[in-house]
């Protein structure tokens, strides 16, 4: 929310929340807001994860009435909506939009949702969107144990290793100066990489290259992690699943 155009669009999102419903900014968006408060530096932001509890049809309708259009994902509990930041956006350029990745939650508490969704402890933040334009938003954040401390120390520590892309996420954070996790955690991230579906793998590799500055830089970071396997070859990645 350090960008004025994004801030204005989020005020529209706040107004779109129906009465008695709740919506929270979680994951990267909430983490980056806290990170900026600590370091006065922006981290790259592709989209904004939202956890929503309430009448989802009304929320979607309100967002659509306020200029949001559908993205690629439209499932029962997950939906992507986006709103342009520039007059003539490029469809393939994510920076031209504010992209909301909305999860319609059935869990009982936001703390439970954040705990289950945060791959690393530094992602264990949530902010109710009713405070998105409040000067004291920081005092209303939901935070998991050690999340704040680890973010201040730029220390990567696994919270929930439930997605094969977590190793790539680790490498992206390292490119921003974060300290790598323990050897045991690196090994678990590596093994989980073996669960990657073939069709998802190239897209995630390209995302990694784009983020860290190319294949050469990505390979340097992998070497720093002490990983000897060629994780940039899908055939080698699949062998990890058999272990």
C-alpha positions in Angstrom: 0.0 0.0 0.0 3.0 2.3 -0.3 1.9 3.1 -3.9 -0.8 5.7 -4.1 -2.8 4.1 -6.9 -2.9 0.8 -5.1 -4.0 2.6 -1.9 -6.9 4.3 -3.6 -8.0 1.0 -5.2 -7.9 -0.7 -1.8 -10.2 2.0 -0.3 -12.6 0.9 -3.0 -12.2 -2.7 -2.0 -13.0 -1.7 1.6 -16.2 0.0 0.6 -17.2 -3.1 -1.4 -17.3 -5.3 1.7 -20.9 -6.1 2.7 -22.1 -5.3 6.2 -21.4 -8.1 8.7 -18.7 -9.6 6.3 -15.0 -9.6 7.0 -12.1 -9.3 4.6 -8.4 -9.6 5.5 -5.2 -8.8 3.6 -2.9 -11.8 4.2 0.4 -13.2 3.1 2.7 -11.1 0.9 0.6 -8.0 0.9 0.3 -7.8 4.7 4.0 -8.8 5.1 5.2 -6.2 2.7 3.3 -3.5 4.5 5.0 -4.4 7.8 8.4 -4.8 6.0 8.1 -1.3 4.6 7.4 0.0 8.1 10.5 -1.7 9.4 12.9 -1.0 6.5 11.3 1.8 4.3 11.9 -0.5 1.4 9.4 -2.1 -1.0 9.4 -5.8 -1.8 8.1 -6.9 -5.2 4.3 -7.5 -5.2 2.5 -9.5 -7.9 -0.9 -9.8 -6.3 -2.8 -9.4 -3.1 -4.1 -12.4 -1.1 -7.5 -11.7 0.5 -9.3 -14.0 3.0 -13.0 -13.3 2.9 -15.7 -14.4 5.4 -19.3 -13.6 4.5 -21.7 -13.2 1.5 -19.3 -13.8 -1.4 -21.9 -13.2 -4.1 -22.6 -9.7 -2.8 -18.8 -8.9 -2.4 -18.1 -10.1 -6.0 -21.0 -8.0 -7.3 -19.8 -4.9 -5.4 -16.3 -5.3 -6.8 -17.5 -5.8 -10.3 -19.7 -2.7 -10.0 -16.6 -0.8 -9.0 -14.6 -1.7 -12.1 -13.0 -5.1 -11.2 -12.9 -7.8 -13.9 -12.4 -11.5 -13.6 -8.9 -13.0 -13.7 -7.9 -16.6 -14.7 -9.1 -18.4 -11.5 -12.8 -18.9 -10.8 -13.4 -21.8 -8.4 -15.8 -22.4 -5.6 -13.5 -21.1 -2.8 -11.0 -19.1 -4.9 -11.4 -16.2 -7.3 -9.1 -13.7 -9.0 -10.4 -10.2 -9.7 -8.4 -7.3 -11.0 -8.7 -3.6 -11.5 -6.4 -1.6 -13.9 -4.0 1.0 -12.5 -3.3 2.7 -15.8 -5.7 3.8 -18.6 -4.5 1.3 -21.1 -3.1 -1.7 -19.3 -1.2 -4.6 -21.0 -3.1 -7.9 -20.3 0.2 -9.7 -19.7 1.7 -7.1 -17.4 0.7 -7.7 -13.8 2.1 -4.4 -12.6 -0.6 -2.6 -14.7 -3.3 -4.0 -12.3 -4.2 -4.5 -8.7 -4.9 -8.2 -8.6 -6.9 -9.7 -5.8 -6.5 -13.4 -5.1 -9.6 -14.0 -3.0 -10.1 -17.1 -0.8 -13.5 -17.6 0.6 -12.7 -19.1 4.0 -14.8 -21.6 6.0 -12.3 -21.6 8.9 -13.4 -20.3 12.3 -10.7 -17.6 12.8 -8.3 -15.5 10.8 -5.4 -16.8 13.0 -6.2 -20.3 11.9 -6.4 -19.3 8.3 -3.1 -17.5 8.5 -1.4 -20.3 10.3 -2.5 -22.8 7.7 -1.6 -20.6 4.7 1.8 -19.2 5.7 4.6 -21.2 4.2 7.3 -19.2 6.1 6.8 -17.5 9.4 7.5 -14.1 7.8 4.3 -14.5 5.9 2.3 -14.9 9.1 0.5 -11.5 9.0 -3.0 -10.4 8.3 -4.8 -7.0 8.3 -8.5 -6.4 8.4 -9.3 -4.3 5.4 -11.5 -2.0 7.6 -8.2 -0.6 8.8 -6.5 -0.4 5.4 -6.7 3.4 5.4 -6.2 3.9 9.1 -3.1 5.6 10.4 -2.8 3.1 13.2 -3.3 0.0 11.0 -0.1 -1.5 12.5 -1.8 -1.8 15.9 -4.6 -3.9 14.4 -2.6 -6.6 12.6 -3.0 -10.3 13.3 0.4 -11.9 13.6 1.7 -15.4 14.2 4.3 -16.2 16.9 7.9 -15.3 15.7 6.6 -13.7 12.4 7.5 -10.2 13.5 10.9 -11.2 14.9 11.8 -13.3 11.9 10.8 -10.5 9.5 12.9 -7.9 11.4 15.9 -10.4 11.3 15.1 -11.3 7.7 15.3 -15.0 8.8 13.5 -17.7 6.7 11.8 -20.3 8.9 9.3 -22.8 7.7 5.8 -22.6 9.1 3.9 -25.0 6.8 5.6 -26.8 3.9 2.5 -27.7 2.0 3.3 -26.5 -1.6 6.0 -27.7 -4.0 6.9 -24.1 -4.9 8.1 -23.2 -1.4 11.7 -23.8 -2.4 11.4 -21.3 -5.2 9.8 -18.9 -2.8 12.8 -19.4 -0.4 15.2 -18.6 -3.3 13.3 -15.4 -4.2 13.4 -14.2 -0.6 17.2 -14.9 -0.5 17.6 -12.7 -3.6 16.2 -9.8 -1.4 18.7 -10.4 1.4 16.8 -12.9 3.6 18.8 -15.5 5.5 18.3 -19.1 4.4 16.5 -21.6 6.6 18.2 -24.5 8.4 19.7 -27.5 6.6 16.9 -29.7 7.8 14.3 -27.3 6.4 16.1 -26.9 3.1 16.0 -30.7 2.7 12.3 -30.8 3.4 11.7 -28.0 0.8 13.8 -29.9 -1.7 11.8 -33.1 -1.3 8.5 -31.2 -1.5 9.7 -29.9 -4.9 9.2 -33.4 -6.3 5.4 -33.0 -6.0 5.4 -30.4 -8.8 3.0 -31.0 -11.6 4.6 -30.9 -15.1 2.4 -28.2 -16.5 3.0 -25.9 -13.5 6.8 -26.3 -13.4 8.0 -24.1 -16.4 5.8 -21.2 -15.2 7.3 -21.3 -11.7 10.8 -21.6 -13.1 10.3 -18.5 -15.3 8.8 -16.6 -12.3 11.9 -17.4 -10.3 14.2 -16.2 -13.1 12.2 -13.0 -13.6 12.3 -12.3 -9.8 16.0 -12.9 -9.1 17.5 -11.6 -12.3 17.9 -14.6 -14.6 19.0 -18.3 -14.5 22.6 -17.5 -13.6 21.6 -15.7 -10.4 19.1 -18.4 -9.6 21.8 -21.1 -9.9 24.1 -19.1 -7.6 21.4 -19.0 -4.9 20.7 -22.8 -5.2 24.4 -23.4 -4.8 24.4 -21.3 -1.7 21.7 -23.5 -0.3 24.0 -26.5 -0.7 21.7 -28.2 -3.2 23.5 -30.5 -5.6 20.5 -31.7 -7.6 19.7 -29.9 -10.8 16.3 -28.4 -9.8 16.0 -26.7 -13.1 15.5 -30.0 -14.9 12.0 -31.4 -14.4 13.2 -35.0 -14.9 15.6 -34.5 -12.0 12.9 -32.9 -9.9 10.6 -35.8 -10.4 13.3 -38.2 -9.0 12.9 -36.3 -5.7 9.4 -37.7 -5.3 10.7 -41.2 -5.3 12.9 -40.6 -2.2 
